[in-house]
């Protein structure tokens, strides 16, 4: 009778890997009465750190502009280190693309809102993300690209 290793999924650490706030047109831009436009970009990356240890990062870039001038630009990267062992290889993509980002993202949302507020602006709250739908969309796009003979692309929203 063969013994099967017990699957392991543990959070080792969640941390703010990097954050920046720029206000290149202050103080003049702060006197503008017009409402700014807000552009938010997100990116998810994952990779091995050591045997059975993986880092998953989510980067958010929030830029607000009035006309063509930046009011503020925030970039923050939140990371998590996870121990993942004895899982079938076909489940690793889902764990790294869905489960881990779902754990890390709430920390990123709080840090981005806090950083913007500390910069003297009303907080911008990042919307909730359905990482499962995002992962499935990426898989479909990669499958379509592979069928068309194109190189796979990483999609961020």
C-alpha positions, 0 to 999 in steps of 0.5 A: 500500500503506497502512502500519498503525501498530504497536500500543503497550502499555507500562507507564510507571509503577506507584505507590501513589496513596494509603494510610491505616490507621485504628485508631479503637478502639485500644488497648482493642480490642487486648485483645479475645480474640475473632477479628475479622470481615474485610470486603474491597472492591475497585474498579477505575477507568480513564481517560485522562490524555493522548493515548494515556496512561491511568491504571488504579487499583485501590482496596482497603478492608479493615475488621476488626471485633469485634462493632460496633467497628472493629479497623482500617480500611485503604484503599489505591489502587494506580495504573498509567500505561500508554501504549496506542496504535494498538489497535482500540477494541473491544480497549481495554475488555479492555486497561483492564479485564483486562491493566492491573489484572493488572499493578497488582494484585500491587503493591496486594496487597503494599502492603496486607499491608505496611501492615497488618503495620506497624500491628501486625497479622498481614498480610491477604493479598488473594486472587488476582483473575481480572480476565477473569471480573470484566470479563466479568461486568461486561459481562454486567450492563451488557448486561442493564441496557441491555436492561432500559433501566436506566443502566449501573452500575459493579460492584466486588467 
